[in-house]
Amino acid sequence: MKKRELKELIEQGEGYFVEFKEQIGVSLDREMVAFANASGGKIVIGVADSGKIIGCTTDNTVRSKVQDIATNCDPRILIHIETVRYEGVKLLVVSVEESPDKPVRCAKGFFLREGPNSQKLTRNEILALAAGAGKFKFDMQPCISFNYPEEFEDTKWRHFLDKAGITSPENSEDLLTNLGFAEDKAGFRITNAGALFFGGDIVSHIRHNFITCVLFKGITKTKILDRKDFKSDLFSNYKDAFRFLQQHLRFEYIIKDGGPRKEISEIPLEVLREGLVNAIVHRDYYEEGAGILVEIYDNRVEIINPGRLLFDKSKFGKLSVARNPIIFDAFYRLGITEKIGSGIARMREAMAERGIEITFDTEDFFIATLTRPETIQKEVTDQVTPQVTPQVTSYVKDLLLLCKQPMGRNDLQKKLDLKDREHFRKTYLLPALNAGLIERTIPDKPKSRLQKYILTSKGRKWLEENPEQAGT
């Protein structure tokens, strides 16, 4: 391994393909088995979890011990051991091959790589995983129709590296391969994961890559008030769907202990984030007939994705197995998912703290149902600001940003991408007018066809005092 390759490996940090260990220790067999049961990977010995270079002993006795650990696994794990000098010290790089004869076990049991962790499974669970998901992971397969580098959007790649805290490499193709966004088995090719994150026209390759968000009137699908279909890269789809939820759920401003105002969502934002990430990371991308659905009703929010559980229902909320390990790893590097599969437990805890019900349907489609409370819980506040609550909702905020210059009703609806006039009037226009944040340019003729709306001094003051809330 070249020094440049090792440097990039260490800078990218632990992940689905990389594990750091300060010394050989007692868990090396577990890490080897986890990689062998997954897609292979590299164990760098002499590096702390933080990436700090420590160094290690690399003599023949140590190398022999590492080889014996691999040989004693059942079946034997194929490895390659390499001594590399880096920053004045020696490191051992153990390359573990994916086993052609899964499942593999060591004396401690069966393990599988899950993002940056090695997770213990029973043999039956691994067999069930293999039977349910197939040996080949969708996100790891080459996207045959993707033309690299013509369709690869370098801006998205650089943004990912910046968000993940990874130094831009001299050779992007090596790093793309190391992260699972590409493969180099029969020539360099972008994988489905790479296409989903860094492609341009992604739906031309993976047509079922979309999140459909719908706001319904009432508690049935009878009348649609707003709908958006997001078909960009996975990170953008996540952000856009989350913003749709923020726009259409109730918010309240509070003051606690004399501190600054804080915005509280009727459903905890961390629950909404976790629900969206789970849907993106764990959906079955082999199912081409369905995408992810986010549905908002008067009494609930439903987040739906195709794909049944990959393990026994009795372990739901306690165990997490990534159907798409590269996508899972990417969202972890972006700081959106946790290392350990505790998302369901955290969703339940956050909802319980607010006294709101959450349920899960884990059949062919995974459905998370989040109950909408009739009012936002007041117990969390010391003082609610009457001047701002509930007038300046997320809807009103969007309207205020458009009314810095006079603008007519039709133009406002177009800018907000709203088709239902009554929904616009009740949810956006009237609350802003009643709060005195906007005013009519022809007040004596409210129904004039020339009528336009503009910020009042109160509205301008609110935008000035709340730049973080207004997005300015």
URVEN-V479157 format. One record per residue. N is the residue number from 0. RES is the residue in one small letter. PSI is psi in whole degrees, -180 to 180 (NA if undefined). OMEGA is omega in radians with two decimals (NA if undefined). NEAR is the number of other ideal C-beta (glycine too) atoms within 8 Angstrom. Layout:
N/RES/PSI/OMEGA/NEAR
N/RES/PSI/OMEGA/NEAR
//
This chain:
0/m/131/3.12/6
1/k/154/-3.12/5
2/k/-39/3.14/7
3/r/-41/3.14/8
4/e/-42/3.12/9
5/l/-40/3.13/14
6/k/-46/3.13/9
7/e/-37/3.13/13
8/l/-44/-3.12/11
9/i/-40/-3.12/13
10/e/-32/-3.13/9
11/q/-19/3.05/12
12/g/177/-3.13/11
13/e/146/3.14/7
14/g/-161/-3.08/12
15/y/-32/-3.08/14
16/f/-4/-3.00/11
17/v/135/3.07/14
18/e/134/3.06/12
19/f/143/3.03/12
20/k/137/3.14/14
21/e/-35/3.11/10
22/q/177/-3.08/7
23/i/-52/3.03/9
24/g/-169/-3.03/7
25/v/-4/-3.05/3
26/s/9/-3.10/8
27/l/-38/3.13/13
28/d/-37/3.11/12
29/r/-44/-3.12/12
30/e/-39/3.11/14
31/m/-46/-3.13/17
32/v/-42/-3.13/16
33/a/-43/3.11/13
34/f/-41/-3.12/15
35/a/-34/3.12/15
36/n/-15/3.13/14
37/a/-112/-3.04/12
38/s/19/-3.07/12
39/g/173/3.13/10
40/g/-174/-3.10/13
41/k/135/3.04/11
42/i/118/-3.14/14
43/v/113/-3.10/16
44/i/130/-3.08/15
45/g/12/-3.14/14
46/v/132/3.12/13
47/a/165/3.13/8
48/d/-32/-3.13/5
49/s/-11/-3.07/4
50/g/0/3.12/10
51/k/132/-3.12/6
52/i/123/-3.11/11
53/i/-42/-3.08/9
54/g/161/3.14/7
55/c/168/3.07/14
56/t/136/-3.05/5
57/t/22/-3.09/9
58/d/178/-3.07/6
59/n/-31/3.13/5
60/t/-44/3.13/6
61/v/-45/-3.13/12
62/r/-39/3.12/12
63/s/-38/3.12/8
64/k/-42/3.12/9
65/v/-44/3.13/15
66/q/-39/3.13/10
67/d/-38/3.12/8
68/i/-44/3.13/12
69/a/-39/-3.11/13
70/t/-33/-3.08/8
71/n/-7/3.06/9
72/c/160/-3.07/15
73/d/112/-0.09/7
74/p/172/-3.09/7
75/r/138/3.11/7
76/i/133/3.10/14
77/l/124/-3.13/8
78/i/164/3.02/12
79/h/126/-3.08/7
80/i/133/-3.11/11
81/e/133/3.05/9
82/t/129/-3.11/10
83/v/134/3.06/11
84/r/129/-3.07/7
85/y/127/-3.14/12
86/e/41/3.03/4
87/g/0/3.13/4
88/v/166/3.14/11
89/k/140/3.08/12
90/l/152/3.01/17
91/l/128/3.06/16
92/v/115/-3.13/14
93/v/110/3.11/14
94/s/120/-3.10/11
95/v/127/3.13/16
96/e/148/3.01/10
97/e/133/-3.10/9
98/s/134/3.04/11
99/p/-5/-3.06/4
100/d/68/-3.12/5
101/k/154/0.03/10
102/p/152/3.12/9
103/v/144/3.11/14
104/r/160/2.99/9
105/c/-172/-3.10/14
106/a/-25/-3.10/5
107/k/-10/3.13/7
108/g/-157/-3.11/9
109/f/136/-3.13/14
110/f/153/3.14/15
111/l/140/3.11/13
112/r/128/-3.14/15
113/e/99/-3.04/12
114/g/-127/3.14/13
115/p/12/-3.10/11
116/n/159/2.98/8
117/s/120/-2.99/13
118/q/136/-3.09/13
119/k/134/3.10/8
120/l/159/2.96/14
121/t/162/-3.14/7
122/r/-40/-3.14/9
123/n/-35/3.12/6
124/e/-38/3.10/12
125/i/-40/3.09/14
126/l/-40/3.11/9
127/a/-38/3.11/11
128/l/-45/-3.14/13
129/a/-39/-3.12/11
130/a/-37/-3.06/6
131/g/-39/-3.05/8
132/a/-12/-3.08/8
133/g/161/-3.10/6
134/k/-30/-3.01/4
135/f/123/3.10/6
136/k/135/-3.11/11
137/f/-46/-3.03/11
138/d/-15/-3.12/14
139/m/-8/-3.13/13
140/q/146/3.12/9
141/p/139/3.06/8
142/c/93/-2.94/14
143/i/-38/-3.05/5
144/s/-6/-3.06/6
145/f/127/3.13/13
146/n/114/3.11/6
147/y/135/0.12/10
148/p/4/-3.02/6
149/e/-43/-3.06/5
150/e/-1/-3.12/11
151/f/123/-3.11/12
152/e/105/-3.07/10
153/d/-30/3.13/7
154/t/-42/3.10/6
155/k/-39/3.13/11
156/w/-46/-3.14/12
157/r/-37/3.11/9
158/h/-41/3.11/8
159/f/-47/-3.13/14
160/l/-42/-3.14/10
161/d/-46/3.14/7
162/k/-34/-3.11/9
163/a/-7/3.14/11
164/g/31/3.14/6
165/i/129/3.13/11
166/t/135/3.11/6
167/s/127/-3.04/6
168/p/163/3.02/9
169/e/-36/-3.13/3
170/n/103/-3.10/7
171/s/-31/-3.08/8
172/e/-37/3.10/9
173/d/-45/-3.11/10
174/l/-40/3.08/12
175/l/-40/3.12/12
176/t/-44/-3.12/12
177/n/-34/-3.11/11
178/l/-4/3.12/12
179/g/6/3.13/16
180/f/-6/3.11/13
181/a/166/3.04/13
182/e/158/-3.10/9
183/d/42/-3.10/8
184/k/-41/3.14/4
185/a/53/-3.00/3
186/g/151/-3.07/5
187/f/125/3.11/8
188/r/140/3.08/13
189/i/137/3.08/14
190/t/173/3.08/16
191/n/-36/3.10/13
192/a/-43/3.12/14
193/g/-41/3.12/16
194/a/-39/-3.11/15
195/l/-27/-3.13/13
196/f/-34/-2.95/13
197/f/9/3.12/12
198/g/165/3.07/16
199/g/-83/3.11/5
200/d/79/-2.99/7
201/i/-38/-3.07/13
202/v/-15/3.06/9
203/s/-18/3.10/6
204/h/-42/-3.12/11
205/i/86/-2.94/11
206/r/-21/-3.13/7
207/h/14/3.06/10
208/n/88/3.09/11
209/f/155/2.97/11
210/i/121/3.10/16
211/t/121/3.14/12
212/c/130/-3.07/15
213/v/135/3.00/11
214/l/120/3.13/10
215/f/153/2.99/15
216/k/124/-3.11/9
217/g/-155/-3.07/8
218/i/14/3.09/7
219/t/177/-3.12/6
220/k/17/-3.02/5
221/t/-48/-3.05/6
222/k/127/3.13/6
223/i/127/3.09/10
224/l/-33/-3.13/8
225/d/144/3.12/12
226/r/138/3.07/8
227/k/140/3.04/9
228/d/116/-3.11/8
229/f/122/-3.01/12
230/k/31/-3.13/8
231/s/-154/3.08/7
232/d/164/-3.03/12
233/l/-40/-3.12/12
234/f/-43/3.11/10
235/s/-41/3.09/9
236/n/-42/3.12/15
237/y/-49/-3.11/14
238/k/-42/-3.10/8
239/d/-41/3.12/12
240/a/-38/3.11/14
241/f/-40/3.11/11
242/r/-37/3.08/8
243/f/-43/3.10/11
244/l/-43/3.12/14
245/q/-38/-3.11/11
246/q/-33/-2.97/9
247/h/7/3.03/10
248/l/156/-3.08/14
249/r/144/3.07/8
250/f/158/-3.13/11
251/e/141/3.08/12
252/y/137/3.13/13
253/i/158/2.99/14
254/i/127/-3.11/13
255/k/127/3.10/9
256/d/34/3.09/4
257/g/10/-3.11/4
258/g/-169/-3.14/6
259/p/160/3.11/4
260/r/143/3.14/9
261/k/139/-3.12/9
262/e/129/-3.12/8
263/i/127/3.11/11
264/s/148/-3.14/11
265/e/-34/2.97/10
266/i/128/-3.08/12
267/p/133/-3.10/10
268/l/-34/3.14/8
269/e/-29/3.09/9
270/v/-42/3.11/13
271/l/-44/3.11/15
272/r/-49/-3.09/10
273/e/-41/3.13/11
274/g/-42/3.11/12
275/l/-46/-3.13/15
276/v/-44/3.11/13
277/n/-43/-3.12/14
278/a/-40/-3.11/15
279/i/-44/-3.03/15
280/v/-38/-3.00/13
281/h/4/-3.14/11
282/r/156/3.10/14
283/d/103/-3.11/10
284/y/-9/3.02/10
285/y/-20/3.08/6
286/e/103/-3.03/10
287/e/-7/-3.06/6
288/g/2/-3.08/5
289/a/151/3.03/7
290/g/-161/3.10/9
291/i/137/3.13/13
292/l/135/3.00/12
293/v/113/-3.04/16
294/e/128/-3.14/12
295/i/121/3.07/11
296/y/173/3.13/12
297/d/-30/-3.03/7
298/n/-1/-3.07/6
299/r/165/2.98/9
300/v/133/3.09/14
301/e/131/3.06/12
302/i/119/-2.94/15
303/i/133/3.03/12
304/n/147/3.12/14
305/p/139/3.09/11
306/g/118/3.11/10
307/r/169/3.13/10
308/l/150/3.12/8
309/l/11/-3.13/9
310/f/176/-3.10/11
311/d/139/-3.10/7
312/k/-26/-3.10/6
313/s/-18/-3.13/4
314/k/9/3.11/8
315/f/131/-3.09/11
316/g/-12/3.13/6
317/k/-29/-3.07/5
318/l/144/3.10/9
319/s/125/3.08/10
320/v/122/-3.07/13
321/a/120/3.03/11
322/r/-28/-3.11/12
323/n/81/-2.99/14
324/p/-32/-3.13/16
325/i/-43/3.10/15
326/i/-43/3.10/14
327/f/-47/-3.11/14
328/d/-39/-3.13/15
329/a/-44/3.13/15
330/f/-32/3.05/14
331/y/-44/-3.14/14
332/r/-29/3.09/13
333/l/-3/3.10/10
334/g/19/-3.06/6
335/i/-30/3.10/8
336/t/159/3.10/9
337/e/159/3.08/8
338/k/-46/-3.06/6
339/i/144/-3.08/6
340/g/68/-3.09/10
341/s/15/-3.04/8
342/g/-44/-3.11/12
343/i/-43/3.14/12
344/a/-41/-3.13/9
345/r/-36/3.07/11
346/m/-46/-3.14/14
347/r/-42/-3.12/10
348/e/-44/-3.12/8
349/a/-39/3.12/11
350/m/-39/-3.14/14
351/a/-38/3.13/8
352/e/-29/3.14/7
353/r/-1/-3.13/10
354/g/32/-3.10/6
355/i/140/-3.10/11
356/e/142/3.03/5
357/i/135/3.13/12
358/t/158/-3.13/6
359/f/135/3.00/10
360/d/122/-3.00/8
361/t/32/3.11/8
362/e/-139/-3.09/5
363/d/-36/3.03/4
364/f/140/3.09/11
365/f/120/-3.08/16
366/i/120/3.02/9
367/a/121/-3.13/14
368/t/119/-3.10/11
369/l/116/-3.12/15
370/t/136/3.05/9
371/r/124/3.13/13
372/p/154/3.11/10
373/e/-37/3.06/3
374/t/156/3.10/5
375/i/139/-3.08/8
376/q/124/-3.10/8
377/k/-16/-3.06/7
378/e/-24/-3.07/4
379/v/-5/-3.05/7
380/t/151/3.00/11
381/d/-36/-3.12/6
382/q/125/3.09/7
383/v/132/-3.10/10
384/t/110/-3.06/10
385/p/-27/-3.09/5
386/q/-26/-3.04/5
387/v/-30/-3.08/9
388/t/132/-0.01/11
389/p/19/-2.96/7
390/q/-46/-3.05/12
391/v/76/3.05/14
392/t/176/3.09/11
393/s/-31/3.09/10
394/y/-49/-3.09/11
395/v/-37/3.11/14
396/k/-45/3.14/12
397/d/-38/3.14/11
398/l/-42/-3.12/14
399/l/-39/-3.12/16
400/l/-26/-3.13/11
401/l/-17/-3.03/10
402/c/21/3.06/15
403/k/-27/3.01/8
404/q/152/-3.14/5
405/p/134/-3.12/8
406/m/136/-3.13/11
407/g/167/-3.07/10
408/r/-47/-3.11/9
409/n/-41/3.13/6
410/d/-39/3.12/8
411/l/-43/3.13/16
412/q/-39/3.13/11
413/k/-44/-3.14/7
414/k/-36/-3.14/8
415/l/-3/3.13/11
416/d/48/-3.14/6
417/l/134/-3.12/9
418/k/-26/-3.09/4
419/d/111/-3.07/9
420/r/-40/-3.09/6
421/e/-39/3.08/6
422/h/-42/3.11/11
423/f/-43/-3.09/14
424/r/-48/-3.04/9
425/k/-35/-2.99/8
426/t/-31/-3.07/8
427/y/-59/-2.92/15
428/l/-55/-3.07/12
429/l/-44/3.10/8
430/p/-38/3.14/13
431/a/-40/3.11/16
432/l/-46/-3.11/12
433/n/-29/3.13/7
434/a/-6/-3.14/10
435/g/23/-3.11/8
436/l/-25/3.03/14
437/i/166/3.11/12
438/e/161/3.11/10
439/r/143/3.08/9
440/t/-20/3.06/9
441/i/77/-3.02/10
442/p/-29/-3.11/7
443/d/-17/-3.12/3
444/k/77/-3.05/7
445/p/-24/-3.11/7
446/k/12/3.14/4
447/s/141/3.12/7
448/r/-14/3.12/3
449/l/5/-3.07/6
450/q/138/3.06/13
451/k/169/-3.08/10
452/y/143/-3.10/16
453/i/156/3.13/12
454/l/142/2.94/12
455/t/176/3.08/10
456/s/-33/3.10/6
457/k/-41/3.12/9
458/g/-42/3.11/14
459/r/-39/3.14/10
460/k/-40/-3.14/8
461/w/-43/3.11/13
462/l/-39/3.14/14
463/e/-39/-3.09/7
464/e/-14/-3.08/6
465/n/57/-3.11/10
466/p/-34/-3.13/8
467/e/-30/3.12/5
468/q/-31/-3.08/8
469/a/-9/3.12/11
470/g/20/-3.13/6
471/t/NA/NA/5
//
